[in-house]
């Protein structure tokens, strides 16, 4: 069995903060499952991670004589996985990504990995994949690439399988074969429009009556869609999420709630987040100008070339009722936003407040809240988790 190591580079880890603060890039949700799940589906093996030092205790690397290092931010396909699996010791697979930029996809062996790290790639050992690959390089790639990935994942997850019958109380628009309902899910009295893309409903999901879903959409295991919810294309929910109101091209990693009325679009939420009733996050500037988004390594807002970009929120962050977020707001880890008015467009981790200003959240208070929140889902923090959050707190001092 191959020893496959999904590796993050320091540059990519920094560019994908705050989402990468608490997880390997391979754990990002894209489409119907994580980047790691896609590699596991196409390339069997024993998987581990090469990550930043402070994450390594929770995500350790398995040592072996000749590990196969695979870039965690590259999206697996059957053809790409075949090329990666065919690498011999010392060989490196490269490709061009969706932007036409070169990317190192996989490296066979520690010596070859060190050569790449040192900028000494031996051209004789290079293989080049002939097709372009998809890669997550920027925060907005998560929602920007999501709709296409839902479509790809739907085919992989449903080919040759038969889901639950679609309940007679639903209104179906488009081809019913583009709607798949896993076992234990309850979908009744819902408008399901699959004419623009597939709708995948995971195990034990509940979609309550009066909701309207237009694919491509992927709903993760044991998630709940409250009554009258409107979900537009490109939206993915990880496991155990609860949503309501209006969502458009939103990606929610898991165990997070946006359970009430309010809009969330072109957005990404991490795990254990909560948006209160009436919370609204703008995704378009009033003057229709292109958007700038906070970038951690640059310590400033950078041009994106996008006209639509909403809220990016790290794990364990919360927003009180009627909170308003301006276009392209980046919120760190362990943040509590409340009060009237628009808070600033970048909020560092472990802060509490709103438009009038922010103050530090003590780690004691953060852990007390997190413990209560996670207990509702039968989860608790590990020792490794606690150490990770302390490290993030130290890193956050650079961005306040």
N, C-alpha and C positions, 0 to 999 in steps of 0.2 A: 504493500500500500504506500502510495506517495506521501511524503511529508510536505504539505503545502503551507507556506507561510505567507499570509496576506500582509504586505508591508505598507506602512504610511511613511511618507517623507516629511521631514520637519517643515518644509515649505508649504506642502499641502495641508498639513495639520494646522498651521498658523492661518492660512487663507480661509479655512472652513470653520474657524472659531465664530460663535460660541458653540456650534453644534458638535464640534470635535473635542471640546473640553472634556467630555465625559465618556467618550466611546471611540473605538477605531472607526475610520472612515468606512470600512467594510460593513459596519453595523447600521449605516444610514439606510432608511427606508427609501426605495425608489421603485415606483410601480406597485406591484402587489406584494413584494417581499424585499428583504435586504440585499445589498450587493453581495454579501457572503453567501446567502441562500442561493443566489443565481450561480455562483461558482460551484457550490456543492452539488447543484443539480446537473451540471455539465461535466464536472471534473472530479470524480470520486477520489477521496484521500482523507488523510488525517490533517485537520486544519488547526493552525495556531496563528499568532500575530507577532508582528514586529512594530512596536508603537513607541511613543514617547515614554521616557523612563518612569514618569509618575503613574502611567497607566499599566505598566508591565506586570505588576503584582496581580491585577485582575485579569489581564489579557496576556498571559505568558507565551513565550515562543518555545516550541518543542525542538530540541536539538537532534540532528541526525547527520549522517555522513555527507549526504548531498541533498539538502533541502531545495525545494522548488519555490522560489520567491515570486509572488504574483502581486502586481500593483493593485492595492485595495480600492482605488478610485475608478478603475476600469470596469465597465459592465460586461459580464460574460455573455457569450453566445456559444452555440454548439461548435461553430467553425473555429472560433478563437480558442476555445478550450482544447480542441483537438490539436491545434498548432502549439499551444503551451505544453500540453502533455507529451508532445513529441520531442521536446528539447533534450539534448544530451548535456552531460556535465560540461560546464564552461561556456555554454551557449546562451545568447541573449535574444529575446524576441522584441522587436520594436514595431511601431505602427504610427500612423497619423490619426489624430483624434478628429472629432467632429468639426473643429475649427481649422483643420489642416496642419496642426502643430505636432511635432514629434513627441512620442511618449514611449517610455520603456514599459512594456507590458509584463514581461516575466524574465527571470534570471535563474539559471540552473547552477546551484552551488555557491558556497560562501565566498570563494575566491573571486568568482565573477561579480558577485554583489559588491565586494570591496573595490573591484576595478571600476564599477559604475560610480560608486561613492567618491572615488578619487578622480573621476573624470578621465579614466584611461580605458575606455571601451575598446577591446581588440576587434577591429573590423572583420577579421577572418572568422570570428565566432558569432557574428551578427546574422540573425534571420529577420526578414521584414515581412510582416503580415500584409497581404495585398489590398485589403479593404480597410476603410476607415473604421475606427472604434469609437465608442461612446465613453466619455470620462467625466466624472464630477470634479471640476476644478475650482468653482466659485459657489458661493452660497446660493445664488439664484439659479444655478444649474439644477438644483434639486427639484424645484417646481417647474423650471423651464423644460426639462427633459422627461417629466413625469408622465404626461399623457401618452407619448410614444411607447414608454416602457410598460405601462399598463396593458397596452395592446399586445406587446411581445410576450409579457408574462401570462396573459390570458390564454394564449395558444399553448404555451408550455404546461400550464397548470390544468387545463381542461381537455387536452387532446386524448381521445379514447376513453373518456370518463363520462358518466351520466350523473347529473346533479339531481337535487330534489325537483319534483314537478312545481312549476310556477303556479301559485295559488290563483284560483279563478276570480278572486276579488280585485286583482291587479289590472291596470290598464297597460298593455304592452304596445309600444311603438317601435317599429323596425323588426329585425329578424330575431325571433325568440332564441335562436341558437347562439346569439351574442349575449345571453343572460345565463349565468351559472350560479346556482344557489347550493352551497355546501350543506352537509347534514347538520341538523339541529338549528338551522337558521329559521327565523320567522319573518316573512315579508308578505303583508296583507294590506289591501286598500291603498296601494302605492302606484304612482305613474312611473313606469320603467321605459325610458327612451334609449334604445340601443341602436338608433339609426346613424349615430355619429361615432360610435365606439362601444366596446363591450362593457358590461357591468358584472363585476365579480363580487359575490357576497360570501364571506368566509363563514367558517363553522360557528354556530351559536350566536350569530349576529341577529339583532332585532331591528327591523326597519318599521317604524310605527306608521299607522294610517295617516293619509293626507300628505305624505312626503312625495317629492318629485325628484327623480334621479335621471340625469342625462349623461350617458357614458362618453368617454371612457372613465370608469370609476372602479376603485378597489376598496372594499371594506374589510378590515382585518378581524381576526377571530374575536368573538365575544364583545364586539363593539355595539353601540346602541345609537340609532338615528331617531331622534325624538319626533313627535307629531308635527306635521307641516313643514318639515325641513326641506330646503331647496339646495340640491347639490349639483353643481355644474361640472363640465368636463375637466379632466386632469387632477381630480381629487383622490387622495389615498389616505386611508386611516390604518394605523398600526393596530395591534391588539388592545382590547379593553379601553377604547375611546368612547366618549359620549358627545354627540354633536347635535346642534339645533341651529335654527336661523338660516343663514345663507352662506354657503361655501363655494368658492370658485377657484379651481387650480390650487388647492391647498393640500399640503402634505403634513400629516400629524403622526409623529413617530410611534406613539403608543402611550397608554395609561394617562392620557391627557383629555381634558374636557373643554368643549365650547358648547355648552348644553342649551343655551338660550338664544333668543333673538339677537341679531347683530350680524355684521358682515365680516368675513375673512376671505381675502383673495390674494393669489400670487404670493403665498405665504408658506412658512415652514415653522412648525412648533416641535420642540423636543419632547421628552417624556416628563410626566408628572406636572404638566402645566395646567392652569385653569384660567379661563376667561369668563368673567362674571356677566350677569344679565345685561344686555344692552351694550356690551363692549363692541366697538367698531374700529376697524383698522383700514385706513385709506390705502389704496393701491395705485392711485393716479393723481398726479398733481393738478391743481386747478388751472394752471397755465399750460398744461400738456407738454411741458418741457421734459427732456430726458432726465433720468434719475441718477443720483449719486448715492452710494451705499457705504456704510462704515466698513473699513478693512483693518483688522487688528494689526498685522505686521507693519502696515503703512502708517498707523496711528492717525488716519484721516479718512475723509469720505472720498471715494474714487468713482469716476464715471463708469456706468454700466452699459450705456447704449440702449437701456430699456425705457419704455414708457410706462410699463406696469410692474410694480414691485411693492409688496405689502410688508407684513410683519415677519421678522425672523426672531425667534425666541428660544433661548437655551433652556435646559432642564430645570424643573422645580421653580419656574417663575410663574407669577400670578398677576392678574389684573382685576381690580374691583369693578363693581357694577358701573355701567355707563362710562367706562374708561374710553378715551379717544386716543388712537395712535395715528401720528402723521404718516404720510407715505414713506415707505422704506425705512422703518424703524428697526434697529437691531437692539435686542434686549439680552443681556448676559444670563448667567446661571444664578438661581436663588434670589431673584428680584421680586419685589412686591410693589406694584404700581397702583395708585389710587388717587382719588380727588378729581376735581374739574380741570378743564383745560388740557392742552396737549403737552405731554412731557417731551423732553429733548429726543432727537432722533437716534442717539446712542446712549444706552444705559449700561454702565459697567456691572459686573457680577456682585451679588450680595449688597444691593442697595435697596432702600425703601423710600417711597415718596411719590412725587408727581410734578406737575407744572411749576410748583413753587420751590422745588428743590428736593434733593435726596440726602439721606444719611445712611451710615453703615448699618447693615444687619449683623448682629452678633452671630457667631457660629452656634452658640448654644440655642438661640432662638430659631435659627435655620433648621437645626437637627430636630428640635421639638416639633416644628410644623411638618417637616418631611416625614417624621415617624408617624404622625397622625394620618397624614395623607396616604402613605403607603400601606398602613394597616387596613385601610378600607378595601384594599385589593389583596389582602393576605400576604403582603410583601414587607420586608424589612431590610435596612441597610446592612451590608457586611462591613467587616473591618477594613477591607480593601476600598469599599465605597467611601468610607469616612476619611481615609487618607487621601483619596483623590480630591474630595471637596476641600480639604485643608490646603492642598497644593494649588487648586484653582483660586482659592482665596488669596494666597500669596502672589499668584500671577496677576490677579485682578488689580492689585495696588498700582500697577503700571498704567492703568487705563482710566483711573478715576479723575 
